[in-house]
Each structure stands twice: as structure tokens, then as C-alpha cells.
Amino acid sequence: MMNILVLPLFQMPSGHHQVADAIMYSLQHRFPNVSCEKLDFLSYCNEQVERRVADFYLRWISLSPHSYEWMYRRWMKKFEQPAMEPWLLYFEKKMKRLLQEKKPDLVICTHSFPSHVLQRLKQRGAITVPVINVYTDFFLSGIWGKTAIDYHFVPHKDAKRLLCTMFHVEPRRVIVTGIPIHEQIVPVQKRKRRKNKRILVAGGNQGLGKIEQFLMNATHTQLTYDVLCGKNETLYHEIKSWNNPRIRPYRYISDPAKMNELYDKVDAIVTKPGGVTMSEVLAKRLPAFTLSYLPGQEQMNLHYLRKKGLIYFLNDNEPYDQQLMRVLTDNDEMDQLGKRIEQYWLEREKTAQEALSEWIEARLHAVKKR
């Protein structure tokens, strides 16, 4: 039996958990003799601290996004400073205890903080367990462990180039997988174009963003909307009370098969630029639009996606629905978008699930030969 430990951070729904679940689903279906366990490292250290930090994080980005953005950038750059040493020593001690308890044959990090702690332990030779970073955004933050991590599953070739040139990681240890998505989110090669457009509106699992503002100005008769409210019950009931046949709200959808069905019914998506959501959208070849984003991670994702022409930004100077229709009815632009999406996927060397399967098969084969 091979034991694999998957480490996201925080218990609240997030892209880190979605990627962890996608990987575990694949491995458990392919390898009955492999045991996978997902564990929130911060809760393992202290559940009360995890709850307080998660609540503080959500309040901060909602109430003071500019200060969060400023601190996010400074914190990332200065994370290696000695001032953090006492805290890191605490987390290193907890990580060593966790590994002694679970005895994993492989650790997969879907969040940068556990990766950072494992990197420090591996650099000192305190642990030898193989570690894989699975990146869940379109950029590599300074927090991720890099040189001592065994393998990196990166979102695109620019990230691979960065690891290989700046951090001198061997190319064989860096695999361009894209941001992993669940196997029940089935990629498509081409989408049919319709005169009347159905738009999926997603504000993230917490239902954040300018969703109400967007929908209150949605008057174009050729557009209908499916709205993912996440776990924001107030937003769900507010939209429900409108009794608008062209606007249908949904509560949090955890089943990837149901999300796949919804993706197949729509013509475009208005979303925040989260890594996993955008990876799913690119796999479904959907035009993506955004009008709001969280500071820090999503802002940096947006910068990459706009540079590559993979997302459209809706501004407040013109009705949103007019901007949507102008882009979606421009056949030349839709053809060019399709080519840009195809180019993005051509960079991928293999899926994260395929790369992990190859690693596991090689390990199991080596054990049999002993």
C-alpha cells in the first residue's frame, strides 16, 4: 500500500481544495492500492487558529482590499526574513510530527505554505519524503518551496522557464500540466454559436464580487443568466426574490459533474479570475469576462490572462451586457480567442493526473523488483 498525503490550507472551499480533490479522485480510481488523505495543515496545527485566520482573511479582503494587496506583495517579498523564524520553527516542528504520524510515501502540496515549510526541512536533511508542488494559480508566488522540492506541476511554460533559469531547477523536475481540473470537467474542442446567449455568472465559492451591480444592469433581451452564488445565502435569496425568468440563481455546487453540465449549457462566463475556475473555463473553450477580482492572487492571475488574451475585462463606462454582446457576436474575435486558448493548451506536456500516475507506477514497479 502506498500512502499519499495531500496538503491544502484552510478548511473553507477554495481552488487549493478543488485541485486536491481532483488529484485524489483520479488516483483512487486508477490505483486501488494507493491511499490518499487530504489534510488542512493549519487545522492540524491548531483548529482555533485556522478558524480565526480564515475569518480574518475574508473580512480583510472584503473591507480593505487595497491594504490587503499592499501587504500581500510585501509579505511575499519579505517572507524569508529572520523576523518569521520563530513562527516557521513552530510549523516545522508540527510538520515533522505530521509526517511521523502519517508516514506518507509522497506529499503533494496544493498550497504554498506547506510547501515552504517542507522545503526548509528538506534543505536541512530533516526529512527525505518526496514532495510535489501542484500550483493552483497562473503565477508562482515567492512562498512556494522551489529548489528542494522534488517535482513541480506548473500552469504554463513561462512558469517552467522561471523555475529553471532563476532557481536552477532541473527541467526534468518541472512538468507543464496546466492548473489541474477534475476529470469530470470534460474538455471540448469547439463550441456551437447561438444568437441568444446564456451567460454563467460566478463570484467564487463565497459569492464575492460585484454580482448584484452586474445583474441589476442586465437588460439585453438576447442574454439570460445562470448565477452561482456560492455559499452566500443572502445573495441567493436576494436574486431569487426578483422573480426574473432571465436570471436563475444557484447555491454552491460541489459536484464537478453538475458543473460540467452547466458549463455545457452556457455560451460564456463572467467570473473572478481564480486559477481553477479559469482552468475549467479554458478546458471548456468558453469566452471569459471579469469585472471584479480579489487583490493579490486573482489580480496577478488577471494580469497573466489579459496579457495572453484569455479573458476580457468589463469596464464600468458602458453597460455590461452591451460589452458582452459586442464581443460574443464578433465572429473574427471568437475565432482568434479559440486560437489563443488552443495555443495555451498546446504548451501542456501532460495532465497532472498522468504525471502522478507515471510516478506511482514507476515506484510500484521498483518495489516489485526488490
Phi, psi and chi 1 to 4 in degrees:
 res  aa     phi    psi   chi1   chi2   chi3   chi4
   1 MET       -  129.9  176.6   68.6   74.2      -
   2 MET  -102.1  132.4  177.4 -179.0  -72.3      -
   3 ASN  -105.9  127.2  -63.9  -43.0      -      -
   4 ILE  -120.8  129.7  -63.1  177.5      -      -
   5 LEU  -108.8  126.1 -176.8   61.4      -      -
   6 VAL  -111.6  126.8 -173.9      -      -      -
   7 LEU  -118.9  100.0  -61.5  179.0      -      -
   8 PRO   -87.5 -160.6   31.0  -29.4      -      -
   9 LEU  -145.1  140.7 -159.2   73.3      -      -
  10 PHE    73.6  155.8  -61.2  120.8      -      -
  11 GLN   -94.6  -18.7  -64.7 -171.2   53.5      -
  12 MET   -65.8  149.2   61.0 -175.8  177.6      -
  13 PRO   -57.4  135.8  -22.0   32.4      -      -
  14 SER  -160.7  171.2   66.8      -      -      -
  15 GLY   -61.6  -30.6      -      -      -      -
  16 HIS   -62.9  -39.3  -48.9  -67.0      -      -
  17 HIS   -74.1  -38.6  -79.8  -82.6      -      -
  18 GLN   -61.0  -43.1  -74.9  178.1  -89.6      -
  19 VAL   -66.2  -42.3  167.7      -      -      -
  20 ALA   -60.0  -44.9      -      -      -      -
  21 ASP   -65.1  -39.0  -67.4  -20.3      -      -
  22 ALA   -63.1  -42.8      -      -      -      -
  23 ILE   -66.7  -45.3  -71.9  170.5      -      -
  24 MET   -64.6  -41.1  -68.2  171.6   61.1      -
  25 TYR   -56.8  -46.7  174.9   89.2      -      -
  26 SER   -64.1  -48.0  173.0      -      -      -
  27 LEU   -66.7  -39.1  -65.5 -177.5      -      -
  28 GLN   -68.7  -27.3  -71.9  166.4  -15.4      -
  29 HIS   -82.3  -27.3  -79.5   74.4      -      -
  30 ARG   -91.0  -30.6  -64.8 -173.8 -167.9 -163.3
  31 PHE  -130.0   94.8  -59.7   98.5      -      -
  32 PRO   -65.5  -20.0   17.4  -28.1      -      -
  33 ASN   -95.3   16.6   54.4  -14.7      -      -
  34 VAL  -114.4  129.4  169.4      -      -      -
  35 SER  -105.5  124.9  171.1      -      -      -
  36 CYS  -113.4  135.6  -65.2      -      -      -
  37 GLU  -132.0  130.1 -179.3  178.9    0.1      -
  38 LYS  -100.4  133.1 -177.9  177.4   72.2  169.3
  39 LEU  -142.7  128.0 -172.2  145.7      -      -
  40 ASP   -76.8  112.6  162.3   33.4      -      -
  41 PHE   -61.8  -37.7  178.2   58.6      -      -
  42 LEU   -68.2  -39.0 -164.9   53.8      -      -
  43 SER   -66.2  -37.1  -66.3      -      -      -
  44 TYR   -60.4  -39.9  172.3   82.3      -      -
  45 CYS   -70.1  -45.6  -65.1      -      -      -
  46 ASN  -168.8  109.7 -171.3  -51.2      -      -
  47 GLU   -64.1  -36.7  -74.9 -161.6   18.3      -
  48 GLN   -66.0  -40.5 -168.1  173.1   16.0      -
  49 VAL   -63.4  -42.3  167.5      -      -      -
  50 GLU   -59.4  -45.3 -173.1  -83.6  -25.8      -
  51 ARG   -63.3  -42.7  -74.8 -165.6  -65.2  -89.5
  52 ARG   -68.9  -42.1  -71.3 -179.2  176.2  177.6
  53 VAL   -65.7  -43.0  171.4      -      -      -
  54 ALA   -62.9  -43.5      -      -      -      -
  55 ASP   -65.4  -42.0 -178.2   63.6      -      -
  56 PHE   -62.7  -41.8  176.2   73.9      -      -
  57 TYR   -59.3  -49.1  165.2   75.1      -      -
  58 LEU   -64.4  -39.3  -69.6  173.0      -      -
  59 ARG   -67.4  -41.3  -71.4  175.9 -178.0  -87.6
  60 TRP   -62.1  -51.2 -168.6    2.5      -      -
  61 ILE   -68.8  -23.5   59.7  177.3      -      -
  62 SER   -81.0  -41.5  -62.7      -      -      -
  63 LEU   -91.4  -30.1  -60.1  174.7      -      -
  64 SER  -142.8   68.3 -175.1      -      -      -
  65 PRO   -62.3  -34.3   20.2  -31.3      -      -
  66 HIS   -68.3  -39.9  -65.6  -63.7      -      -
  67 SER   -69.6  -33.9   68.9      -      -      -
  68 TYR   -64.1  -43.7  175.2   82.1      -      -
  69 GLU   -60.3  -44.8  177.7 -167.1  -10.5      -
  70 TRP   -60.3  -46.8  178.4   83.3      -      -
  71 MET   -68.8  -37.0 -177.1   56.7   70.5      -
  72 TYR   -58.2  -46.7 -177.3   82.7      -      -
  73 ARG   -67.1  -44.1  -68.3  179.7 -178.6  -84.0
  74 ARG   -66.0  -40.8  -74.5 -178.1   59.8   86.3
  75 TRP   -64.6  -42.2 -177.1   58.3      -      -
  76 MET   -61.3  -42.9  -77.8  175.4   55.1      -
  77 LYS   -71.9  -32.2  -69.5  178.0 -178.4  176.7
  78 LYS  -105.6   15.2  -64.1 -170.2  174.7 -176.2
  79 PHE   -63.2  -28.5 -163.1   79.7      -      -
  80 GLU   -83.9    1.1  -60.4  -77.7   -1.9      -
  81 GLN   -66.1  148.7  -66.0  -71.3  -30.9      -
  82 PRO   -57.2  -22.9  -24.6   33.2      -      -
  83 ALA   -58.9  -25.6      -      -      -      -
  84 MET   -87.4   -6.0  -73.2  -64.5  -67.1      -
  85 GLU   -54.6  -48.2 -165.6   73.5   19.6      -
  86 PRO   -58.2  -41.4  -22.8   34.2      -      -
  87 TRP   -65.3  -43.4  -71.1  103.0      -      -
  88 LEU   -65.5  -36.2  -72.8  171.3      -      -
  89 LEU   -62.4  -38.3  -68.5  173.8      -      -
  90 TYR   -61.7  -48.2  165.5   79.7      -      -
  91 PHE   -69.2  -32.8  -72.4  115.5      -      -
  92 GLU   -62.3  -43.2  -73.9  175.3   18.3      -
  93 LYS   -61.1  -43.5 -178.3  179.2  177.1 -178.7
  94 LYS   -65.2  -39.5  -68.2  -71.3 -172.3  177.8
  95 MET   -65.8  -42.0 -177.6   65.5   78.9      -
  96 LYS   -61.6  -40.7  -75.0  178.2   70.1  175.7
  97 ARG   -65.5  -41.0 -170.0  179.9   78.1  178.1
  98 LEU   -59.8  -45.3  172.6   63.1      -      -
  99 LEU   -66.8  -35.4  -62.5 -179.9      -      -
 100 GLN   -67.0  -35.7  -71.4  166.3   -1.1      -
 101 GLU   -72.7  -46.1  -71.8  177.3    6.1      -
 102 LYS   -87.3  -26.0  -58.1  -63.6 -178.0  179.0
 103 LYS    48.0   55.6  -64.8 -179.4  171.7   54.1
 104 PRO   -73.5  151.2   30.0  -35.9      -      -
 105 ASP   -89.2  -14.5  -60.7  -68.6      -      -
 106 LEU  -157.2  140.5  172.0   67.1      -      -
 107 VAL  -117.5  129.4  178.0      -      -      -
 108 ILE  -113.3  122.7  -60.5  172.1      -      -
 109 CYS  -101.7  123.2  -64.3      -      -      -
 110 THR  -107.9    8.1   62.7      -      -      -
 111 HIS  -136.0  149.6 -169.2  -77.9      -      -
 112 SER   -70.3  -30.9   56.5      -      -      -
 113 PHE   -67.3  -49.3 -175.0   68.3      -      -
 114 PRO   -58.5  -36.4  -23.5   33.9      -      -
 115 SER   -61.0  -41.6  167.2      -      -      -
 116 HIS   -63.0  -43.5 -174.2   87.2      -      -
 117 VAL   -65.7  -43.8  176.8      -      -      -
 118 LEU   -64.6  -37.8  -72.4  161.8      -      -
 119 GLN   -56.7  -47.4  155.2  101.5   -8.4      -
 120 ARG   -62.5  -41.0  -71.7  168.5   59.1   90.2
 121 LEU   -66.9  -40.2  -68.5  171.3      -      -
 122 LYS   -69.5  -36.0  -73.4  175.0   76.1   71.0
 123 GLN   -61.4  -34.0  -77.7  177.0  -34.6      -
 124 ARG   -87.9   -3.5  -63.9 -155.5  -51.0  -90.1
 125 GLY    75.7   17.1      -      -      -      -
 126 ALA   -75.7  -23.3      -      -      -      -
 127 ILE  -138.9  156.7   60.1  171.0      -      -
 128 THR  -126.3   -2.8   57.7      -      -      -
 129 VAL   -58.5  136.7   61.6      -      -      -
 130 PRO   -63.7  141.1  -19.1   30.8      -      -
 131 VAL  -129.4  135.3  177.1      -      -      -
 132 ILE  -119.8  128.9  -63.0  175.8      -      -
 133 ASN   -88.0  127.5  -77.4   -8.1      -      -
 134 VAL  -115.9  106.3 -178.3      -      -      -
 135 TYR   -77.8  139.0  -61.8   89.3      -      -
 136 THR  -115.3    9.6   58.5      -      -      -
 137 ASP  -131.5  173.9  -73.8  -62.9      -      -
 138 PHE   -90.6   13.7  -69.4   97.2      -      -
 139 PHE  -142.1  163.3   68.1   97.9      -      -
 140 LEU  -109.6  111.2  -49.1 -174.3      -      -
 141 SER   -73.4  164.1   78.6      -      -      -
 142 GLY   -72.9   -7.2      -      -      -      -
 143 ILE   -81.4  -33.5  -56.4  170.0      -      -
 144 TRP   -55.9  138.7  -71.7   94.8      -      -
 145 GLY   -65.8  145.1      -      -      -      -
 146 LYS  -129.3  -66.3  -63.1 -177.8  177.6   70.7
 147 THR   -68.1  -34.1   55.2      -      -      -
 148 ALA   -93.5   -4.9      -      -      -      -
 149 ILE   -77.9  139.6  -59.1  -59.3      -      -
 150 ASP   -72.2  -44.4  -63.2   86.7      -      -
 151 TYR  -140.3  149.6  -68.4   96.0      -      -
 152 HIS  -125.3  123.0  -56.9  -98.1      -      -
 153 PHE  -101.8  103.2  -68.0  179.9      -      -
 154 VAL  -104.5  159.8  -62.3      -      -      -
 155 PRO   -76.9  -24.7   25.3  -34.0      -      -
 156 HIS  -162.2  172.6   44.1   70.1      -      -
 157 LYS   -69.7  -26.0   66.6  179.7 -178.7 -178.5
 158 ASP   -63.3  -38.0  -65.8  -23.2      -      -
 159 ALA   -67.2  -38.8      -      -      -      -
 160 LYS   -63.7  -44.0  179.2  168.5 -175.5  171.3
 161 ARG   -60.7  -40.7 -169.9  179.8  -59.0  115.2
 162 LEU   -61.9  -47.3  175.8   69.2      -      -
 163 LEU   -63.6  -39.1  -77.3  172.5      -      -
 164 CYS   -75.3  -35.5  -65.0      -      -      -
 165 THR   -89.6  -49.4   55.9      -      -      -
 166 MET   -76.5  -37.7 -176.0  176.5  -69.0      -
 167 PHE  -109.3    0.2  -62.6   96.5      -      -
 168 HIS    57.3   36.4  -52.2  -66.9      -      -
 169 VAL   -78.6  135.8  179.6      -      -      -
 170 GLU   -61.3  135.2  -61.7  169.1   80.0      -
 171 PRO   -54.8  -33.3  -27.3   35.2      -      -
 172 ARG   -66.2  -19.7   66.7  173.2 -174.8   82.4
 173 ARG   -92.1   -0.1  -67.9  166.3   48.2 -154.2
 174 VAL  -121.0  117.5 -174.7      -      -      -
 175 ILE  -118.1  126.6  -55.4  167.5      -      -
 176 VAL   -80.9  105.3 -179.6      -      -      -
 177 THR  -110.6  -11.1   61.1      -      -      -
 178 GLY    73.1  171.0      -      -      -      -
 179 ILE   -75.6  121.7  -62.6  171.3      -      -
 180 PRO   -61.3  141.1  -22.6   33.9      -      -
 181 ILE  -123.6  161.6   61.3  174.5      -      -
 182 HIS   -66.1  143.5 -157.8  -76.1      -      -
 183 GLU   -66.4  -16.0  -70.4  180.0  -13.8      -
 184 GLN   -83.4   -7.1  -70.3 -177.3  -49.7      -
 185 ILE   -88.3   98.7  -55.8  -67.8      -      -
 186 VAL   -87.6  118.7 -176.6      -      -      -
 187 PRO   -61.5  151.4  -22.0   33.6      -      -
 188 VAL  -122.5  156.3  -61.0      -      -      -
 189 GLN   -95.9  -32.9  -65.2  -55.2  -46.7      -
 190 LYS  -151.5  147.4 -163.5  170.1 -177.2  179.9
 191 ARG  -115.7  145.7  -56.7 -170.6   67.3   86.8
 192 LYS   -75.5  146.5  -67.0  179.8  179.9  178.4
 193 ARG  -107.3  131.7  -64.7  176.5 -171.8  171.8
 194 ARG  -120.5  156.5  -59.7  177.4  -70.7 -169.3
 195 LYS   -68.6  -50.2 -178.6  179.3  178.9 -178.9
 196 ASN   -86.3  132.9  -65.8  -38.3      -      -
 197 LYS  -107.8  136.7  -50.6  -64.1 -176.6 -177.7
 198 ARG  -107.8  123.2 -173.0  169.1  172.3  178.6
 199 ILE  -111.9  129.5  -49.6  -62.6      -      -
 200 LEU   -91.8  126.9  179.8   62.3      -      -
 201 VAL  -112.5  121.1 -177.3      -      -      -
 202 ALA  -128.1  129.2      -      -      -      -
 203 GLY  -111.4   19.2      -      -      -      -
 204 GLY    86.5  169.0      -      -      -      -
 205 ASN   -62.7  -24.4  -69.7  -35.3      -      -
 206 GLN   -94.2    1.1  -57.2  -61.4  -38.2      -
 207 GLY    67.3   36.5      -      -      -      -
 208 LEU   -86.1  165.1  -59.3  170.9      -      -
 209 GLY   110.5  179.6      -      -      -      -
 210 LYS   -90.0   48.7  -61.3 -169.8  -73.1 -175.0
 211 ILE   -66.0  -48.0  -67.8 -179.6      -      -
 212 GLU   -61.5  -44.1  -76.0 -174.5   74.1      -
 213 GLN   -58.4  -42.4  176.0 -173.8  -24.7      -
 214 PHE   -63.5  -48.4  172.4   82.4      -      -
 215 LEU   -72.6  -31.4  -66.9  172.1      -      -
 216 MET   -68.2  -17.8  -70.5  175.2   71.8      -
 217 ASN  -105.9   11.0  -69.1  -80.9      -      -
 218 ALA   -90.3   94.3      -      -      -      -
 219 THR  -119.1   -5.4   57.5      -      -      -
 220 HIS   -65.3  128.6 -158.4  -67.8      -      -
 221 THR   -71.7  -15.6   56.9      -      -      -
 222 GLN   -92.8    5.4  -72.3  179.4  -96.5      -
 223 LEU  -118.9  132.2  -65.6  172.5      -      -
 224 THR  -122.5  159.4   56.8      -      -      -
 225 TYR  -132.9  133.0  -59.3   89.6      -      -
 226 ASP  -106.8  122.8  -65.7  -58.2      -      -
 227 VAL  -113.8  119.3 -174.3      -      -      -
 228 LEU   -88.2  112.3  -64.5  176.6      -      -
 229 CYS   -92.3   -3.8  -60.1      -      -      -
 230 GLY    61.1 -135.3      -      -      -      -
 231 LYS  -100.6   17.5  -64.6 -164.7  172.9 -177.1
 232 ASN   -86.2   89.0 -170.4  -28.8      -      -
 233 GLU   -65.1  -34.4  -76.2  -67.0  -56.2      -
 234 THR   -61.3  -45.3  -57.7      -      -      -
 235 LEU   -64.0  -43.4  177.3   63.9      -      -
 236 TYR   -58.1  -49.0  173.8   82.0      -      -
 237 HIS   -69.8  -33.9  -71.7  -66.6      -      -
 238 GLU   -61.8  -49.2  171.0   65.0   22.7      -
 239 ILE   -66.8  -38.3  -63.5  173.5      -      -
 240 LYS   -59.8  -37.5 -167.7   86.9  171.3  172.6
 241 SER   -69.5  -16.4   69.7      -      -      -
 242 TRP   -70.1  -24.8  -63.2  -10.9      -      -
 243 ASN    52.9   40.7  -69.3  -40.6      -      -
 244 ASN   -93.7  115.8 -171.6  -29.8      -      -
 245 PRO   -64.9  -15.4   23.0  -32.4      -      -
 246 ARG   -93.6   -1.9  -65.9  173.8   47.2 -111.6
 247 ILE  -131.1  114.0  -57.2  176.4      -      -
 248 ARG  -117.9  116.5 -179.1  179.7  178.5 -176.9
 249 PRO   -86.2  151.2   31.7  -33.7      -      -
 250 TYR  -128.5  142.8  -69.3   82.9      -      -
 251 ARG   -75.9 -179.7  -72.9 -172.2  169.1   93.1
 252 TYR   -55.6  127.4  175.8   60.2      -      -
 253 ILE  -107.5  112.8  -60.9  175.8      -      -
 254 SER   -95.4  -20.6   60.5      -      -      -
 255 ASP   -80.9  114.3 -175.1   -7.3      -      -
 256 PRO   -62.9  -28.9   17.9  -28.8      -      -
 257 ALA   -65.0  -38.6      -      -      -      -
 258 LYS   -69.0  -37.0  -71.0 -176.8  178.9  178.7
 259 MET   -65.4  -38.0  -87.8  -53.4  -54.7      -
 260 ASN   -61.1  -42.8 -173.6   67.0      -      -
 261 GLU   -61.5  -41.3  -68.6  176.6    9.0      -
 262 LEU   -66.6  -43.8 -164.2   51.2      -      -
 263 TYR   -56.4  -39.4  -79.5  135.7      -      -
 264 ASP   -70.9  -17.6  -74.0  -21.5      -      -
 265 LYS   -91.2  -13.6  -67.5  175.7 -178.7  176.6
 266 VAL  -106.4  165.7  -58.5      -      -      -
 267 ASP  -106.3  -16.4  -58.3  -77.8      -      -
 268 ALA  -165.7  170.1      -      -      -      -
 269 ILE  -135.3  140.8 -177.1  169.8      -      -
 270 VAL  -109.8  118.3  176.2      -      -      -
 271 THR  -150.1  165.4 -177.7      -      -      -
 272 LYS   -81.4  149.4  -64.5 -167.9  -66.8   85.3
 273 PRO   -81.5   58.2   28.5  -34.3      -      -
 274 GLY   -71.9  147.8      -      -      -      -
 275 GLY   -60.5  -48.4      -      -      -      -
 276 VAL   -71.1  -45.2  177.6      -      -      -
 277 THR   -57.0  -45.9  -61.9      -      -      -
 278 MET   -68.1  -31.6  -81.3  -55.0  -55.7      -
 279 SER   -66.5  -40.0 -171.6      -      -      -
 280 GLU   -64.1  -43.7  -67.6  176.1  -11.1      -
 281 VAL   -62.8  -41.3  167.8      -      -      -
 282 LEU   -65.7  -37.5  -68.5  170.6      -      -
 283 ALA   -65.6  -33.4      -      -      -      -
 284 LYS   -87.0    0.6  -57.6  -58.3  -77.0 -170.3
 285 ARG    56.7   42.1  -92.2   64.8  176.6 -179.5
 286 LEU   -96.9  136.5  -80.2  168.1      -      -
 287 PRO   -62.5  133.4  -19.9   31.9      -      -
 288 ALA  -117.4  137.2      -      -      -      -
 289 PHE  -127.5  151.4  -60.4   80.8      -      -
 290 THR  -140.8  149.7 -168.5      -      -      -
 291 LEU  -130.2   -5.5   70.4  159.4      -      -
 292 SER  -152.5  157.7   66.5      -      -      -
 293 TYR  -157.1  155.6   51.3   85.2      -      -
 294 LEU   -80.1  145.4  -64.4  178.8      -      -
 295 PRO   -66.6  158.2   25.0  -34.3      -      -
 296 GLY    86.5 -114.9      -      -      -      -
 297 GLN   -57.2  -52.2  -59.5   94.3  -43.9      -
 298 GLU   -66.8  -33.9  -70.8 -174.5   -2.4      -
 299 GLN   -63.6  -40.4 -174.7  174.2   14.4      -
 300 MET   -72.3  -35.0  -63.2  175.1   79.9      -
 301 ASN   -60.6  -44.9  -77.7  -20.5      -      -
 302 LEU   -60.4  -40.0  179.8   60.5      -      -
 303 HIS   -59.1  -45.6  175.8   74.7      -      -
 304 TYR   -65.9  -46.0  172.9   83.3      -      -
 305 LEU   -65.6  -38.5  -67.5  164.6      -      -
 306 ARG   -69.5  -37.8  -68.8 -171.4   76.5 -178.5
 307 LYS   -61.3  -34.7 -177.0  175.1   70.7  172.4
 308 LYS   -90.7   -0.6  -64.0  -66.0 -177.1  179.1
 309 GLY    68.4   34.7      -      -      -      -
 310 LEU  -105.0   -0.6  -61.0  172.8      -      -
 311 ILE  -151.1  149.5 -163.6  168.3      -      -
 312 TYR  -110.0  138.3  -59.6   93.0      -      -
 313 PHE  -100.1  123.9 -169.3   81.6      -      -
 314 LEU   -88.8  121.8  -60.8  173.4      -      -
 315 ASN   -96.3  166.9   62.2   66.3      -      -
 316 ASP   -87.7    0.4  -63.3  -26.2      -      -
 317 ASN   -86.1   -6.4  -59.6  -34.2      -      -
 318 GLU  -145.2  145.5 -179.7 -174.5    0.9      -
 319 PRO   -50.7  133.6  -28.4   35.6      -      -
 320 TYR   -59.1  -42.2  -59.7  128.4      -      -
 321 ASP   -66.8  -30.0   48.6    9.6      -      -
 322 GLN   -67.7  -39.1  -71.2 -175.6   22.6      -
 323 GLN   -65.2  -41.6  -64.3  176.5   66.3      -
 324 LEU   -60.5  -50.0  -75.1  168.7      -      -
 325 MET   -64.9  -36.9  -74.9  -60.1  -67.0      -
 326 ARG   -61.5  -42.4 -176.2  169.6   62.0 -110.2
 327 VAL   -73.8  -46.9  174.4      -      -      -
 328 LEU   -69.2  -23.5  -65.8  175.1      -      -
 329 THR   -97.0    1.8   56.1      -      -      -
 330 ASP   -89.9   96.3 -174.9  -24.1      -      -
 331 ASN   -61.8  -36.8  -70.6  -29.0      -      -
 332 ASP   -63.4  -43.6  -70.7  -21.0      -      -
 333 GLU   -65.4  -39.9  176.8   57.8   28.1      -
 334 MET   -64.0  -36.2  -71.7  -63.3   93.3      -
 335 ASP   -66.0  -42.3  -71.1  -19.6      -      -
 336 GLN   -66.3  -39.5  -69.8  -57.5  -47.4      -
 337 LEU   -60.6  -44.0  173.7   63.5      -      -
 338 GLY   -57.6  -39.3      -      -      -      -
 339 LYS   -68.3  -38.4  -69.2  176.1 -178.5  177.2
 340 ARG   -66.9  -39.8  -65.8 -167.4  -65.6  -92.2
 341 ILE   -65.0  -42.4  -66.8  174.7      -      -
 342 GLU   -61.6  -40.4 -174.5   61.6   27.5      -
 343 GLN   -62.7  -39.4 -178.0   58.2   42.5      -
 344 TYR   -59.0  -46.2  171.7   80.5      -      -
 345 TRP   -72.8  -25.6  -72.2  118.1      -      -
 346 LEU   -65.3  -22.9  -75.5  173.6      -      -
 347 GLU   -70.6  -23.8  -66.0 -178.7    6.4      -
 348 ARG   -67.9  132.1 -172.5  171.6   64.8  176.1
 349 GLU   -84.5  -39.2  -62.0  168.3    0.1      -
 350 LYS  -168.9  167.8   57.8 -171.0   72.3  173.4
 351 THR   -77.4  160.3   68.0      -      -      -
 352 ALA   -61.1  -38.0      -      -      -      -
 353 GLN   -63.7  -40.6  -70.6   89.3  -27.2      -
 354 GLU   -66.7  -43.7  -70.6  167.1  -13.1      -
 355 ALA   -63.3  -41.8      -      -      -      -
 356 LEU   -66.9  -40.1  -82.5  169.5      -      -
 357 SER   -60.9  -41.2  -64.9      -      -      -
 358 GLU   -63.8  -41.4  -70.1  174.9    9.0      -
 359 TRP   -63.6  -45.6 -172.5   91.4      -      -
 360 ILE   -65.5  -44.8  -69.1  169.5      -      -
 361 GLU   -60.4  -39.7  -74.7  167.2   -3.3      -
 362 ALA   -65.2  -40.5      -      -      -      -
 363 ARG   -67.0  -44.2  -76.1  -60.3  179.4  103.0
 364 LEU   -65.1  -38.0  -66.7  175.2      -      -
 365 HIS   -64.9  -39.8 -179.0   69.6      -      -
 366 ALA   -65.3  -37.2      -      -      -      -
 367 VAL   -65.7  -40.8  170.0      -      -      -
 368 LYS   -63.9  -33.6  -76.3 -177.2 -179.2  178.2
 369 LYS   -75.1  -16.9  -71.9 -177.9   67.3  176.6
 370 ARG   -70.7      -  -71.0  175.8 -171.6  167.1
